[in-house]
Amino acid sequence: MSHLRSHRNFGTIPRASGAAAAALKARAAAWEVPLVESPEALSLFVWGCELRLVPGGDEVRIELSAPEARLIGNLQDSATELFAEAGLEVAWDRVDAGALAPGLSPMRVRSVTQRSPGFIRVRLAGPDAARFGAGSLHFRLLLPPAGRPAVWPRTGASGRTEWPGGADALHRPVYTVAAQGDDWLDFDIFRHAGSPTCDWALSGPEGAEVAIIGPGGGWCPEADRLHLFGDETALPAIARMLDLARGEVSAHVRAGFPDLGPLAADPRVTRCDDLLAALAGADLGQGSFVWFAAEAGQARQARQHLIARGIDRKDFMAAAYWG
């Protein structure tokens, strides 16, 4: 796959090969991503990218390779952070200091509509819209504080992304691309009390500038049998995966019928009141992958349940979408 990683950057850490290797191994374990060790190098693989440590003399060389320039920026940001936590400073060959954070695209709000009793649909417009929702389901919406001009995150001199703080701190929720065209994308907001994003969407933001960053969050799992479980907040992601899944797929959703929309008539979709009970009753045979997304406590219980049933960690995902 190395020929696909056409974007590269390099850096060095002086006199610290042992500490750098230990930091990289710890991060690979925390992220549960592949780590390949040989006498010549140590490589971590994530997001289709490679972070490679090559010891030599009085320094360790860092080699970053990725299929996209923005992923090089993301990897540089993460590498700078993880080595800094170990007390190590990276001298990068190239840093785009002052540039907008990797993957950030300013957008304009084109429209806000009531899609169903529980969901608001927002359409954003901008020249980068087409790259979102391709290869990853999600993006992060960046909203400046009401009444203040937007201050977007930028790449600092160290290679780390510098986020605005204090009065300029951004609201940064994650959403799923519901639909898109060449210069626009739609996403759905679940209406609930105390949501800053709901308040923003209902405040008449048409024409306002926002930003989105990503994409991220993975794609539809490849499996012979895909089992989806989620509450209202997971409904947009479940709808996308029902469209994308190539094998057999079923979905259990805790949501009201009016919010299900076309999914209410989809024979693959079952409305339920108890996601954990539905999960416990599911037939998870060979070739199955389980995708579960709901409140943090329920996601934790789902993870514990699946492990207790002997489901391999690579064959399920249990995510906290709120709480």
URNOR-V906910 format. One record per helix or strand. SS is the DSSP state (a for helix, b for strand). FROM is the first residue (numbers start at 1). LEN is the number of residues. If there is no record, write none. Layout:
SS	FROM	LEN
SS	FROM	LEN
This chain:
a	2	3
b	7	8
a	17	15
b	35	3
b	42	5
b	49	8
b	59	8
a	69	17
b	91	2
b	100	1
b	104	13
b	119	7
a	129	3
b	138	6
b	154	2
b	161	2
a	166	3
b	171	1
b	174	7
b	184	7
a	196	6
b	209	8
b	225	7
a	232	13
b	248	7
a	257	9
b	269	3
a	275	6
b	288	8
a	296	13
a	313	3
b	316	7
